[in-house]
């Protein structure tokens, strides 16, 4: 028994728990069914799901629910990421009256574990609210024992192969975190800085000197060279000489390097190898010294100047003033807008810093990742994202994997008293004794999450799950992290598979990568916390229900395309949910049945038409879903449901059922109506699970739509006669409805009418439907037509004469129609004039010309329609 209205909050939680308790989301590794598997991109354990997560989860849940209905053994494996930087920062802020240093490493890590157990429940609860059909029995965490074993194993393998090494390199450094951070944790923003032009060498213009410009004047304390282009004749005499550093007294060389652009600025640049990526590479090429002039907190250090101990921002002003006092600031300091990298975690400008870190040598690993896409073992959707993939993996720099944190996988390296370095695997006993100690750093979170597709299935052990569900089928994520996460999973997956002896086709971690676009607000701006334009999916679900939120996101989700959403979109989806609920309830009230379909010969044109349309939708929907065009598939089903089933078939079916369901067509129509609703609910279930479960079980009396079969098209030939008749009927009803609206007639007001031409149009079989839907009565005695309309159909023209006496102001109607006719004639003149111009037709793009022709055709049709309407009004 259905409730009076759909109230999602009253049923969603109970329905979800019933699905979980029934075990329908729990995968069976021993099943003989074909397998389908997805691993959930793990959200941060300390966070909560934002709308981007909700989009990801909706798409994955839709895919897995469909595959389950198609007869696959489905594993959707959930889990969370320990999120090293974010989690440690959260817990540090919660410390009262102490610091992590005072607590000590062991006690602090214990507090973080306690916090993750609490915060992890937040994410789990939100996933349940959304309806995620995940296998909770296999939930994983990037720091659980199994993942830790995998991390140690792959680190040791890479270390033994020489693919993990320790070196002093330039990294992104966060002074606030006192740690290296990854590229994905750096965002670039335009900052209003200042451009300082300073003079090296003599202050006498006749003596050797060079002018360079910089936006970070404080870094000149670490300058070890001035560089010019080898072909720049202005400075050829200086190359190979040295200049005195104005503030430290050191002598620094003038070098020549092709990297320098002689056309930019003065054609000379200062070189600070320890604090600039390009300068670092130049320093390596020329064997320059690389003194680091900042400590881990971003304070000047080791320069032997008065600036030591100053914060970098304070030193920037102090150094500029000291140079100005010497007369070395040669131009007025001016504002300068430039792009500066900032930490996503702390908001501060990051500092390029020379630091001793652990790296992964990526050249061979990245090549393998590129080849897997090139040879088709993994397909990226949309294909247009492939060039970005190749640009990244074909030019990848070695990857810094060490972080100066306490929360995370500690690097499994032990150092001995005599300089020994030992890598310890999961089954090895760490060396002990005086002088032995473990590396204090932890691994980058992306290092552990890079093993997610296979380590979550039990690797390095050869488990039944790994054999059954790996490689996984689809990875769903946003195109913005294609490189940062997807590439790492591909590199690690291929590496361990080769070591395990897997066939190349089974080596990739996933066979398809579905990259959806970014969420944007109604004005097209990317949603973000900083802009304050983000949407909380929980608040949306509280307001509109989980089904409406999911369907809103699904309708905009096509490979690579950004989607704009706002409250109006969620409200429209809620309206659709309500319409679906009411339509199914109406079907039940009219005795809709799902016990099978009658022979097609026993069906009306209307019934055959809707079944044929349903068959077409089923085929198109499957084709779209197989191409990951979920947005287009959702639009297709939405418009079929609303525009054809709700707006037309339900109304037509009412006529065939009769008031008491006693029409001869009623039994067959009940069966067709029940079948259409049954199939429609199954089609919508993957994106709208809660309302479809409620409606489908009420309609069918069966256990659950979760385990129902996925509907497939029959492949039967369509009834073209029925399609033509219904199309003509729709056009005729639409024209009569438009005329009635033009006259201001109430929708329920019946008007006597005489129709001629129905037989010629072959519409006699649907005459009853026409009269009902157009709200027309048979003409009685004394019928006198006061208005008429002609409607051109596929085989004939139907004349509809109406007695609107007492209902229409004929004079006002003629004035309104005269205005419409004048507008249409003006449009026809405009379009005809353009198309008659050889210059326009010859130069305008084809699509523009086509649009003008379409406008001309519409104007012609409108003139014919209005002229016929005026003629129908008569002269009175």
C-alpha positions in Angstrom: 0.0 0.0 0.0 1.5 3.3 -1.1 1.3 6.4 1.2 -0.7 9.4 0.1 2.5 11.2 -0.9 6.2 10.5 -1.3 8.1 11.4 1.8 11.7 10.3 1.3 12.9 11.0 4.8 10.4 8.5 6.2 11.6 5.5 4.3 15.2 5.9 2.9 17.1 4.8 6.1 14.9 1.7 6.6 15.1 0.7 2.9 18.9 1.0 2.9 19.3 -1.1 6.0 17.0 -3.8 4.5 19.2 -4.0 1.4 22.4 -4.3 3.5 20.8 -6.9 5.9 19.7 -9.0 2.9 23.3 -9.2 1.7 22.5 -7.9 -1.8 25.6 -5.7 -1.8 28.0 -8.4 -0.6 30.0 -10.0 -3.4 30.6 -13.7 -3.6 34.1 -14.5 -4.8 33.1 -18.1 -5.5 30.2 -17.1 -7.8 30.1 -18.4 -11.3 28.5 -15.2 -12.6 30.6 -12.8 -14.7 32.3 -10.3 -12.4 32.1 -6.5 -12.3 34.2 -4.6 -9.8 34.8 -0.9 -8.8 36.9 0.3 -6.0 35.6 3.5 -4.4 38.1 6.4 -4.6 38.7 6.7 -0.9 37.5 9.9 0.7 39.5 11.5 3.5 38.7 9.8 6.8 38.5 13.2 8.6 36.2 14.9 6.1 32.7 14.7 5.0 31.2 14.1 1.6 30.9 17.2 -0.6 28.8 17.4 -3.8 31.7 16.2 -5.9 31.8 13.0 -3.8 28.1 12.7 -4.2 28.5 12.9 -7.9 31.2 10.2 -7.9 29.2 7.9 -5.6 26.0 8.4 -7.7 27.7 7.3 -10.9 29.4 4.3 -9.3 26.2 3.2 -7.6 24.3 3.6 -10.8 26.8 1.4 -12.7 27.0 -1.3 -10.0 23.2 -1.5 -9.5 22.7 -1.9 -13.3 25.4 -4.6 -13.5 23.9 -6.4 -10.6 20.5 -6.4 -12.4 22.2 -7.7 -15.5 23.3 -10.8 -13.7 26.9 -9.9 -12.8 28.6 -10.7 -9.5 29.3 -7.1 -8.4 31.9 -5.9 -6.0 31.9 -2.2 -5.1 34.6 -2.0 -2.5 34.4 1.0 0.0 37.1 2.5 2.1 38.7 5.7 3.4 42.1 7.4 3.0 44.2 8.3 6.1 44.9 11.7 4.5 48.2 12.3 6.2 48.5 16.1 6.1 44.8 16.8 6.6 44.3 14.4 9.4 47.4 15.3 11.3 46.5 19.0 11.0 43.0 18.4 12.4 44.2 16.4 15.4 47.0 18.9 16.1 44.4 21.7 16.3 42.4 19.6 18.8 45.4 19.2 21.2 44.7 21.3 24.3 47.6 22.7 26.3 50.2 20.7 24.6 51.9 20.0 21.2 52.6 16.8 19.3 56.3 17.3 20.1 55.6 17.4 23.8 53.4 14.3 23.5 55.9 12.3 21.5 55.3 10.4 18.3 53.7 7.2 19.7 51.2 9.0 22.0 50.3 11.5 19.2 49.7 8.7 16.6 47.5 7.0 19.2 45.4 10.1 19.4 45.1 10.3 15.7 43.8 6.7 15.6 41.2 7.5 18.1 40.0 10.5 16.1 39.8 8.5 12.8 37.5 6.0 14.4 35.1 8.8 15.2 35.4 10.8 12.0 35.2 7.7 9.8 31.6 7.2 10.9 30.6 10.5 9.4 31.6 9.4 5.9 29.9 6.0 6.3 26.7 7.6 7.5 26.7 10.0 4.5 27.3 7.1 2.1 24.3 5.3 3.6 22.2 8.4 3.2 23.1 8.6 -0.5 22.2 4.9 -1.0 25.7 3.6 -1.8 25.4 -0.2 -2.6 28.9 -1.0 -1.3 30.1 -4.2 0.2 30.6 -3.1 3.7 32.1 -6.4 4.7 35.2 -5.6 2.6 35.6 -2.0 3.8 39.3 -0.9 3.8 41.5 1.9 5.2 44.8 3.0 3.7 46.5 2.3 7.1 44.9 -1.0 7.9 47.2 -4.1 8.3 46.5 -5.4 4.8 47.3 -2.1 3.1 50.3 -1.6 5.3 51.6 -4.9 4.2 51.2 -4.0 0.6 52.9 -0.6 1.1 56.0 -2.2 2.6 56.1 -4.9 -0.1 56.0 -2.5 -3.0 58.4 -0.1 -1.4 60.9 -2.9 -0.8 60.5 -4.1 -4.4 61.0 -0.7 -5.8 64.0 -0.1 -3.5 65.7 -3.4 -4.5 65.1 -2.5 -8.2 66.7 0.9 -7.8 63.4 2.7 -8.5 63.2 4.2 -5.0 66.1 6.4 -4.0 67.1 9.2 -1.6 68.5 12.4 -2.8 68.7 16.2 -2.3 66.3 17.8 -4.7 64.1 20.8 -4.9 60.6 20.2 -3.5 57.3 22.0 -2.7 57.8 23.0 0.9 55.2 24.1 3.3 56.7 26.2 6.2 53.4 25.9 8.2 53.5 22.1 7.9 57.3 21.9 7.9 57.0 19.3 5.3 57.3 18.6 1.6 53.9 18.5 -0.2 52.8 17.0 -3.5 51.9 18.9 -6.7 48.2 18.2 -6.2 48.3 20.1 -2.9 49.6 23.2 -4.6 47.3 25.7 -6.3 48.4 28.7 -8.2 46.9 32.1 -7.7 47.6 35.5 -9.2 49.2 37.6 -6.5 49.9 41.4 -6.5 53.6 41.5 -5.7 56.4 43.9 -6.5 59.1 43.8 -9.2 62.5 44.9 -8.0 65.3 45.7 -10.5 68.7 45.4 -8.7 72.2 46.0 -9.8 75.1 43.5 -9.5 78.6 44.7 -10.0 79.9 48.3 -10.1 77.6 51.2 -9.4 79.7 53.1 -12.0 78.0 52.8 -15.4 81.5 52.6 -17.0 82.5 49.6 -15.0 81.2 45.9 -15.3 77.7 45.5 -14.0 74.4 43.7 -14.7 70.8 44.6 -13.8 68.3 41.8 -13.0 64.7 41.9 -12.0 62.9 39.7 -9.4 59.6 39.4 -7.5 61.3 37.6 -4.6 64.2 39.9 -3.8 64.9 38.1 -0.5 66.1 35.0 -2.4 69.0 37.0 -3.8 70.7 36.1 -0.5 71.1 32.6 -2.0 72.2 33.8 -5.5 75.2 31.8 -6.8 75.3 33.2 -10.3 74.0 35.7 -12.8 73.0 34.1 -16.2 72.8 35.5 -19.7 72.1 34.0 -23.1 75.3 32.7 -24.9 74.5 34.8 -28.0 73.7 38.0 -26.2 76.5 40.3 -27.3 75.7 42.9 -24.6 77.1 40.6 -21.9 79.6 38.5 -23.8 82.5 40.3 -22.2 81.2 39.4 -18.7 80.7 35.7 -19.2 83.3 33.9 -17.1 84.0 36.8 -14.8 82.7 37.2 -11.3 80.7 39.9 -9.5 80.6 40.7 -5.8 77.4 39.8 -4.0 76.1 43.2 -2.6 75.0 41.8 0.8 77.2 38.7 1.5 80.5 39.7 -0.1 80.7 36.4 -2.0 82.0 36.4 -5.6 79.4 34.9 -8.0 80.1 34.0 -11.7 78.4 35.3 -14.8 77.3 32.2 -16.8 75.8 31.6 -20.2 72.8 29.3 -20.7 70.3 28.8 -23.5 67.5 28.9 -21.0 67.8 32.6 -20.6 65.5 34.7 -22.9 67.5 37.7 -24.1 64.3 39.5 -25.1 62.8 39.4 -21.7 63.6 42.2 -19.3 67.3 43.1 -19.3 68.2 39.7 -20.7 70.0 38.7 -17.5 68.6 36.7 -14.6 69.7 35.9 -11.0 70.2 32.3 -10.2 69.1 30.9 -6.8 69.4 27.1 -7.3 68.1 26.1 -3.8 64.9 28.1 -4.2 63.7 28.0 -7.8 63.0 24.9 -10.0 64.5 26.4 -13.2 67.5 27.8 -11.3 68.0 24.4 -9.7 68.3 22.7 -13.1 70.6 25.5 -14.3 72.7 25.0 -11.2 73.1 21.3 -11.9 74.2 22.0 -15.5 76.8 24.5 -14.4 77.9 22.9 -11.1 76.9 25.8 -9.0 76.8 25.9 -5.2 73.3 25.5 -3.8 73.1 27.1 -0.4 69.7 26.9 1.3 68.9 30.3 2.9 65.7 29.3 4.7 64.9 27.0 7.6 61.9 24.6 7.7 59.7 27.5 9.0 60.6 29.9 6.2 63.0 32.0 8.1 66.3 33.3 6.7 69.2 31.3 8.0 72.9 30.7 7.3 73.6 33.8 5.3 75.8 35.5 7.9 73.8 38.7 7.4 71.6 40.9 9.5 68.6 39.2 7.9 69.1 35.8 9.5 66.1 34.9 11.8 63.7 37.1 9.8 60.6 35.5 8.3 60.8 35.4 4.5 58.0 38.1 4.1 59.8 40.4 6.5 63.1 39.8 4.9 61.7 40.7 1.5 61.1 44.3 2.6 64.3 44.5 4.6 66.5 43.2 1.8 64.9 45.7 -0.7 65.5 48.6 1.7 69.2 47.5 2.2 69.7 47.3 -1.6 68.1 50.7 -2.0 70.4 52.2 0.6 73.3 51.0 -1.5 71.8 52.6 -4.6 71.3 49.2 -6.2 67.5 49.4 -6.8 67.8 50.9 -10.3 64.1 51.4 -11.1 61.1 52.4 -9.0 59.6 49.4 -7.4 56.3 48.7 -9.1 53.3 46.4 -8.5 53.5 43.2 -10.5 50.8 40.5 -10.9 52.3 37.1 -11.0 51.3 33.5 -10.3 52.3 32.0 -7.0 51.9 28.5 -5.7 49.9 28.2 -2.5 49.4 25.2 -0.2 45.8 23.9 -0.5 46.0 22.7 3.1 47.3 25.9 4.9 46.7 28.7 2.3 50.3 29.9 2.6 52.7 30.5 -0.4 54.8 27.3 -0.8 58.5 27.6 -0.8 60.7 25.8 -3.4 63.3 24.3 -1.1 66.3 22.0 -1.5 65.8 19.1 0.8 66.9 15.5 1.3 63.9 13.4 0.3 62.8 10.0 -1.0 61.8 9.7 -4.6 60.4 7.2 -7.1 62.2 7.0 -10.4 59.2 7.2 -12.8 60.6 7.0 -16.3 60.0 3.2 -16.9 56.9 3.1 -14.7 55.4 6.1 -16.6 56.2 4.7 -20.0 54.3 1.5 -19.1 51.3 3.6 -18.0 51.3 5.4 -21.3 51.6 2.2 -23.3 48.6 0.7 -21.5 46.4 3.4 -22.9 48.1 3.5 -26.3 47.5 -0.2 -26.9 43.9 -0.2 -25.6 44.3 -2.2 -22.5 42.8 0.7 -20.6 40.4 3.2 -22.3 40.0 6.7 -21.1 36.5 8.3 -21.5 36.3 10.8 -23.0 39.0 10.1 -25.6 39.7 13.8 -25.7 41.5 13.4 -22.3 44.1 11.1 -23.8 46.5 13.9 -24.9 46.6 15.2 -21.3 47.4 11.7 -20.1 50.2 11.3 -22.6 51.6 14.8 -21.9 51.9 13.9 -18.2 53.1 10.3 -18.3 55.5 11.0 -21.2 57.2 13.9 -19.3 56.9 12.8 -15.7 59.4 14.0 -13.2 60.6 11.7 -10.4 58.1 11.7 -7.6 58.9 12.9 -4.1 57.2 10.4 -1.8 58.5 11.4 1.7 56.7 13.7 4.1 57.9 15.2 7.3 54.9 14.0 9.3 54.0 11.5 12.0 50.7 10.2 10.6 51.0 7.8 7.8 53.1 4.8 6.6 56.5 5.3 8.1 59.2 4.8 5.5 60.6 1.3 6.1 64.2 2.2 6.0 66.6 1.7 8.9 70.0 3.5 9.2 72.9 2.0 11.0 75.7 3.5 13.1 78.3 3.0 10.2 76.2 4.5 7.4 74.2 1.3 6.6 70.8 1.6 4.9 68.4 -1.4 5.2 65.0 -1.6 3.6 62.7 -3.7 5.7 59.8 -5.7 4.2 56.6 -6.9 5.9 58.1 -10.2 6.8 61.6 -8.9 7.8 62.9 -8.3 11.3 64.1 -4.7 11.6 67.8 -4.3 12.6 68.3 -3.5 16.2 71.1 -2.4 18.5 72.9 0.8 19.4 72.9 3.4 16.6 70.1 1.8 14.5 67.1 4.0 13.9 64.2 4.2 11.4 63.7 7.0 8.9 61.4 9.5 10.7 59.4 10.5 7.6 56.2 9.0 6.3 55.2 8.2 2.8 53.1 10.5 0.6 49.4 9.5 0.9 49.3 9.1 -2.9 51.9 6.3 -2.5 49.5 4.1 -0.5 46.3 5.1 -2.4 48.2 4.3 -5.6 47.9 0.7 -4.6 44.2 0.9 -3.8 42.8 -1.3 -6.7 44.9 -4.4 -5.9 45.9 -4.0 -2.2 42.3 -3.7 -1.2 41.7 -7.1 -2.7 44.4 -8.7 -0.6 47.6 -8.2 -2.6 50.5 -9.1 -2.0 48.6 -12.4 -1.1 47.0 -14.1 -4.0 43.5 -14.0 -2.5 40.2 -15.3 -4.1 39.1 -11.7 -4.3 42.2 -10.7 -6.3 41.7 -13.6 -8.7 38.0 -12.9 -9.1 37.7 -9.1 -9.2 41.1 -7.9 -10.5 41.6 -6.0 -12.7 38.7 -3.8 -11.7 36.4 -2.7 -14.5 35.9 1.0 -14.1 37.6 3.9 -12.3 35.3 6.8 -11.8 36.8 10.2 -10.9 37.1 13.8 -12.0 39.4 14.7 -14.9 41.3 17.1 -12.6 43.1 14.3 -10.9 43.8 12.2 -14.0 47.5 12.6 -13.4 47.9 12.8 -9.7 46.1 9.6 -8.7 45.1 7.7 -11.8 48.7 7.7 -13.2 50.1 6.4 -9.9 47.6 3.6 -9.7 48.4 2.6 -13.3 52.2 2.7 -12.7 52.0 0.6 -9.5 49.4 -1.8 -10.9 51.5 -2.6 -14.0 54.7 -2.9 -11.9 53.3 -5.4 -9.4 51.4 -7.4 -12.1 54.6 -7.9 -14.1 56.4 -9.0 -11.0 53.5 -11.4 -10.1 53.6 -12.8 -13.7 50.2 -11.7 -14.8 49.4 -11.6 -18.5 49.6 -8.0 -19.9 45.8 -7.9 -20.5 45.3 -8.6 -16.8 48.0 -6.2 -15.6 46.2 -2.9 -15.7 44.4 -1.9 -12.5 41.2 -1.0 -14.4 40.0 -1.4 -18.0 38.1 1.8 -18.3 38.6 5.3 -16.8 35.5 7.4 -16.7 36.4 11.0 -16.2 33.5 13.2 -15.3 33.6 17.0 -15.3 33.7 19.5 -12.5 30.7 20.8 -10.6 29.9 24.5 -11.2 27.2 26.7 -9.9 24.4 28.4 -11.8 26.8 31.1 -13.0 29.3 28.5 -14.3 31.9 29.1 -11.5 33.7 26.1 -10.1 32.3 25.2 -6.7 34.8 25.7 -3.9 34.9 26.5 -0.2 36.8 29.7 -0.9 34.1 31.1 -3.1 31.4 30.0 -0.7 29.3 28.5 -3.6 29.5 24.9 -2.6 26.4 22.8 -1.9 26.2 20.4 1.1 24.7 17.2 -0.3 23.3 16.3 3.1 21.3 19.5 3.2 20.1 18.9 -0.3 19.0 15.4 0.7 17.2 16.7 3.7 15.3 19.2 1.4 14.8 17.2 -1.8 15.4 13.6 -0.9 18.3 11.3 -2.0 16.7 10.3 -5.3 16.3 13.9 -6.4 19.9 14.7 -5.5 21.2 11.6 -7.3 19.1 12.2 -10.4 20.2 15.9 -10.6 23.8 14.8 -10.6 23.3 11.9 -13.0 21.5 14.1 -15.6 24.6 16.3 -16.0 27.2 13.5 -15.9 28.8 12.9 -19.3 32.5 12.1 -19.9 34.7 15.2 -19.5 31.8 17.7 -19.4 31.4 20.1 -16.5 28.0 20.4 -15.0 26.2 23.3 -13.5 23.7 22.7 -10.7 21.6 24.7 -8.3 18.5 24.4 -6.2 16.3 24.8 -9.2 17.8 21.6 -10.7 17.2 19.7 -7.6 13.7 21.0 -7.3 13.0 19.8 -10.9 14.3 16.4 -10.0 12.1 16.3 -6.9 9.2 17.2 -9.2 10.0 14.3 -11.4 10.2 11.9 -8.4 6.8 13.2 -7.4 5.4 12.7 -10.9 6.8 9.2 -11.0 5.2 8.4 -7.7 1.8 9.8 -8.7 1.9 8.1 -12.1 2.6 4.7 -10.6 -0.1 5.2 -8.0 -2.5 6.1 -10.7 -1.6 3.0 -12.6 -2.2 0.9 -9.4 -5.6 2.6 -8.9 -6.5 1.6 -12.5 -5.5 -2.0 -12.0 -2.1 -2.1 -13.8 -0.8 -5.6 -13.9 2.6 -7.2 -14.5 1.6 -10.8 -15.3 2.7 -10.7 -19.0 1.7 -9.0 -22.2 -1.2 -10.1 -24.5 -0.5 -10.9 -28.1 0.2 -7.8 -30.1 -2.8 -8.5 -32.3 -5.0 -7.9 -29.3 -3.5 -4.5 -28.6 -4.6 -1.0 -29.7 -2.5 1.3 -31.8 -1.8 3.3 -28.6 -0.6 0.2 -26.7 1.6 -0.9 -29.6 3.0 2.6 -30.0 4.1 2.9 -26.3 5.6 -0.6 -26.3 7.6 0.2 -29.5 8.8 3.5 -28.0 9.8 1.7 -24.9 11.8 -0.8 -26.9 13.7 2.0 -28.7 14.4 3.7 -25.4 15.8 0.5 -23.9 18.2 0.0 -26.9 19.4 3.6 -26.9 19.7 3.7 -23.1 21.9 0.6 -23.0 24.1 2.0 -25.8 24.6 5.3 -23.9 25.3 3.6 -20.6 27.9 1.3 -22.3 29.6 4.5 -23.5 29.5 6.0 -20.0 27.2 8.8 -21.2 25.1 8.6 -18.1 23.8 12.2 -18.4 22.4 11.5 -21.9 20.9 8.2 -20.8 19.2 9.9 -17.8 17.9 12.7 -20.1 16.6 10.0 -22.5 14.6 8.1 -19.8 13.4 11.4 -18.2 11.9 12.7 -21.4 10.4 9.3 -22.3 8.8 9.0 -18.9 7.5 12.6 -18.7 6.8 13.5 -22.3 5.5 10.2 -23.6 4.4 8.0 -20.7 3.0 10.6 -18.2 1.8 13.3 -20.7 0.4 11.0 -23.3 0.1 7.3 -22.6 -1.5 7.6 -19.2 -4.1 9.9 -20.6 -4.7 7.7 -23.6 -4.9 4.7 -21.4 -7.6 6.2 -19.3 -9.8 6.3 -22.4 -9.1 2.7 -23.1 -9.8 1.7 -19.6 -13.1 3.6 -19.4 -14.6 5.1 -16.2 -15.1 1.7 -14.5 -12.5 -0.2 -16.5 -15.2 -1.9 -18.5 -14.1 -1.0 -22.0 -13.2 -4.0 -24.2 -9.7 -2.7 -24.4 -9.3 -2.5 -20.6 -7.6 -5.9 -19.8 -4.9 -5.5 -22.4 -4.3 -1.8 -21.5 -3.9 -2.8 -17.8 -1.2 -5.3 -18.8 0.6 -2.8 -21.1 0.4 0.0 -18.4 1.7 -2.4 -15.8 4.6 -3.5 -18.1 5.6 0.1 -19.0 5.6 1.2 -15.4 7.6 -2.0 -14.4 10.2 -1.4 -17.0 10.4 2.3 -16.4 11.0 1.8 -12.6 13.7 -0.8 -13.3 15.4 1.6 -15.8 15.4 4.4 -13.2 16.4 2.3 -10.2 20.2 2.7 -10.6 19.9 6.5 -10.3 16.8 6.7 -8.1 16.9 3.6 -5.9 14.6 4.5 -3.0 11.4 5.7 -4.8 11.8 3.0 -7.4 12.1 0.3 -4.7 9.0 1.5 -3.0 7.0 1.7 -6.2 8.2 -1.4 -7.9 7.5 -3.7 -4.9 4.0 -2.2 -4.6 3.4 -2.7 -8.4 4.8 -6.2 -8.7 4.5 -7.7 -5.2 8.0 -9.0 -5.6 10.9 -8.8 -3.1 13.1 -6.0 -4.4 14.0 -4.2 -7.5 17.7 -4.4 -6.4 17.7 -8.0 -7.5 15.3 -7.7 -10.4 16.5 -8.3 -13.9 17.6 -5.4 -16.1 15.1 -4.8 -18.9 16.4 -5.3 -22.5 14.9 -4.4 -25.8 13.2 -7.1 -27.8 14.6 -6.2 -31.2 11.1 -6.7 -32.7 10.0 -4.5 -35.7 8.1 -1.4 -34.8 4.4 -1.0 -35.9 4.8 2.0 -38.2 1.1 2.3 -38.7 0.5 2.7 -35.0 3.3 5.1 -34.7 1.9 7.3 -37.5 -1.6 7.3 -36.1 -0.4 8.3 -32.6 1.9 11.0 -34.0 -1.1 12.4 -36.0 -3.3 12.2 -32.9 -0.7 14.0 -30.9 -0.4 16.8 -33.5 -4.1 17.1 -33.7 -4.7 17.2 -30.0 -1.8 19.7 -29.6 -3.3 22.1 -32.2 -6.7 21.9 -30.6 -5.3 22.5 -27.2 -3.3 25.5 -28.5 -6.4 26.9 -30.0 -8.3 26.4 -26.8 -5.5 28.1 -24.8 -5.5 31.0 -27.3 -9.2 31.4 -26.7 -8.8 31.4 -22.9 -11.0 28.3 -22.5 -10.6 26.4 -19.2 -8.8 23.1 -19.6 -11.8 21.2 -18.3 -14.4 23.1 -20.4 -15.8 20.9 -23.2 -16.6 22.4 -26.5 -18.9 20.9 -29.2 -17.0 20.2 -32.4 -17.4 18.5 -35.8 -14.4 16.8 -37.2 -14.1 16.0 -40.9 -11.2 14.1 -42.5 -10.6 11.6 -39.8 -11.1 8.7 -42.1 -8.8 10.1 -44.7 -6.2 10.6 -42.0 -6.8 7.1 -40.8 -7.6 8.3 -37.3 -11.0 6.5 -36.8 -9.4 4.0 -34.4 -8.3 6.8 -32.1 -11.3 9.1 -32.4 -12.4 8.4 -28.8 -8.9 9.4 -27.5 -9.0 12.6 -29.6 -12.3 13.7 -28.2 -11.3 13.0 -24.6 -7.8 14.6 -24.7 -8.9 17.6 -26.6 -12.0 18.1 -24.4 -14.4 18.0 -27.3 -18.1 16.9 -27.5 -20.0 15.4 -30.4 -22.0 18.1 -32.2 -25.7 18.1 -31.1 -28.8 19.6 -32.6 -28.5 23.2 -33.5 -24.7 23.0 -33.7 -23.3 26.1 -35.4 -19.6 26.4 -36.0 -18.2 29.8 -34.9 -14.5 28.9 -35.5 -12.5 26.2 -37.3 -8.9 25.1 -37.6 -7.2 22.9 -40.2 -4.4 20.5 -39.2 -2.2 19.0 -41.8 -1.4 15.4 -40.8 0.7 12.8 -42.5 -2.0 11.5 -44.9 -4.7 14.2 -44.9 -6.0 17.4 -43.5 -8.4 17.3 -40.6 -11.0 20.1 -40.3 -12.1 20.9 -36.7 -15.2 23.1 -36.5 -16.0 24.3 -33.0 -19.0 26.0 -31.5 -17.4 28.6 -29.3 -20.4 30.8 -29.0 -20.4 32.4 -25.6 -16.9 31.5 -24.9 -14.7 33.5 -27.3 -14.4 37.2 -28.0 -14.1 36.9 -31.8 -13.0 40.5 -32.3 -10.3 40.2 -29.7 -9.2 36.9 -31.2 -8.9 38.5 -34.7 -6.8 41.3 -33.3 -4.5 38.8 -31.6 -4.2 36.7 -34.7 -3.5 39.8 -36.9 -0.5 40.6 -34.6 0.8 37.0 -34.9 0.4 37.2 -38.7 2.3 40.5 -38.9 5.1 39.1 -36.8 5.4 35.9 -38.9 5.3 37.9 -42.2 8.1 40.1 -40.9 10.2 37.1 -40.0 9.6 35.6 -43.4 10.7 38.8 -45.1 13.8 39.0 -43.0 14.9 35.4 -43.6 14.0 35.5 -47.3 16.0 38.6 -47.7 19.1 37.0 -46.1 18.8 33.8 -48.1 18.3 35.9 -51.3 21.7 37.6 -50.7 24.4 35.7 -52.6 27.0 37.5 -50.4 25.5 36.2 -47.2 24.9 32.6 -48.4 28.4 32.5 -49.9 30.3 33.7 -46.8 28.1 32.6 -43.8 29.0 29.2 -42.2 26.8 26.3 -43.2 25.2 25.9 -39.8 24.2 29.6 -39.8 22.6 29.3 -43.2 20.8 26.2 -42.1 19.4 28.0 -39.1 18.1 30.8 -41.3 16.4 28.3 -43.6 14.8 26.7 -40.6 13.5 30.0 -39.4 12.1 30.7 -42.9 10.3 27.4 -42.9 8.8 28.0 -39.5 7.7 31.5 -40.5 5.9 30.0 -43.5 4.2 27.4 -41.4 3.1 30.0 -38.9 1.6 32.2 -41.7 -0.4 29.3 -43.0 -1.6 28.4 -39.5 -2.7 31.9 -38.6 -4.3 32.5 -42.0 -6.3 29.3 -41.6 -7.3 30.3 -38.1 -8.5 33.7 -39.3 -10.5 32.1 -42.0 -12.0 29.7 -39.5 -13.3 32.7 -37.5 -15.4 33.8 -40.4 -16.4 37.4 -41.1 -18.8 38.0 -38.3 
